[in-house]
Amino acid sequence: MKHFHTKSMILSAVILSALSIHTVGAATPETVNLDLGKTVRMALDNNSSVKISAAELDAAKAELDQAKGARWGSIDFSHTSGRTEKYQSNVIGNNHSNQVSITVPIYTGGRLEGVIDQAKKNLDYYQYGMSSSYQTTRYNAEKGYYDVLQAANTVNLDKETVNRLDEHLKNTQAQFAVGVVAKADVLRSQVELVNAQQTLTQAENNYEVAVSSLNNVIGLPTATRLNLSQGLEYKPNDYTLDNCVTYAMANRPEIHQAEASVGMAQAAQKIANSGSLPQVSLGASNAWSNDTFPGQNRDNWTVGLNITQNIWDYGVNAAKVREAKANVVKAQESYRQISDQVRLAVRTSYLSMREAEKRIKTTEVAVAQAEEDYRIAQLRYRAGVGTNTDVMDASVALTTAKNNYIQALYDYNTSTALLEQSMGVPVENE
């Protein structure tokens, strides 16, 4: 019995060890190496918005094919089989009939032409919508990439601050031990260190959130670890505001979509106007019928011209025309509104980019000055001619200067990406 108990314990230990190894292996997230270009490509390949836009474009192409096909009419075949009985004679008979008919529109008052024009503009709308989806997805991927870099830089900066304050605390404790400084200096240094550790904890959490958000954009599991090969950089450009606005007005997909919407509204007005005009079509048919299946005896044929004219419909068609005219005005105003919004978006992102560019240059100088100020404050404190407050203030100023610098780099890169999206710069290999 004791031998059996020992074997059971050994077997249980083996199983638990295997499960533990499996759990650890499964819990270890995959690490993916990324640069900015790869990030954008993965987002374009995996993002749902791009796939939705592609499906909408395919649907628009099919709608245009339908509209063009309607110009040529249709050929239809029908078959009817029945059994009848006359009550008075009690005669039961079978009837099988077949008919082939052809209908060709001759004149529709502009209705078919309007439907085709509307389908063409609808196709234009979704073609530009595809470009818009590409550009928006590229921007989201670039911003997500920069968000992770910014979060990583913030973590590194906060770690540096913690290490700096920890080193200062040790120095303060050593001086307190020999009676050079007061207990208040030690307490103040401890408080500042704890506060910095709290800030670091928050920064590490923000980094995890940024990584998960980027994974979501590029189609990876949210727990995937990312190794980014490119850092936040300052790359000067020669953009001018006037050139950016001019480029945007010629290339922004949303402006072309608004133009297409005006065209669709005008085509809808043409369709509405056709309701008060005659509709002319040519028809031809041939019929076969018999009392035996399938009904093969030639019965009759017909060829005719069909004319339909709406004489009175209690103002229904007139109301449709008024509605169509109002929709044209609405589309035109929407086009004007979108154009103004594009101009504003370009101007805002351009000014933000230039403002961040100026901050990069000034904060570089501020970082160097803050580092020198902190070094001097430390030396003065160790020499007994400076105060702990001077060191703390210099440390805060150094952290703030470095944070301002990485924030300026982040703002410059994200504003540049937003400017290019606002201008409608096409995606490579779009």
Buried (B, 14 or more C-beta within 10 A) or exposed (E): EEEEEEEEEEEEEEEEEEEEEEEEEEEEBEEBEBEBEBBBBBBBEBBEBBEEBBEBBEEBBEBBEEBBEBEEBEEEEEEEEEEEEEEEEEEEEEBBBBBBBBBBBEBBBBBBBBBBBBBBBBBBBBBBBBBBBBBBBBBBBBBBBBBBBBBBBBBBBBBBBBEBBBEBBEBBBEBBEEEEBEEEBBEBBBEBBEEBBEBBEEBBEBBEEBBBBBBBBBEBEEEBEBEBEBEBEEEEEEBEEEEBBEBBBEBBBBBBBBBBBBBBBBBBBBBBBBBBBEBBBBBBBBBBBBEEEEBEEEEEEEEEEEEEEBEEEEEEBEEBBEEBBEBBEEBBEBBEEBBEBBBEBBBBBBEBBBEBBEBBEEBBEBBEEBBEBBEBBBEBBBEEEBBBEBBBBBBBBBBBBBBBBBBBBBBBBBBBBBBBBBBBBBBEEE
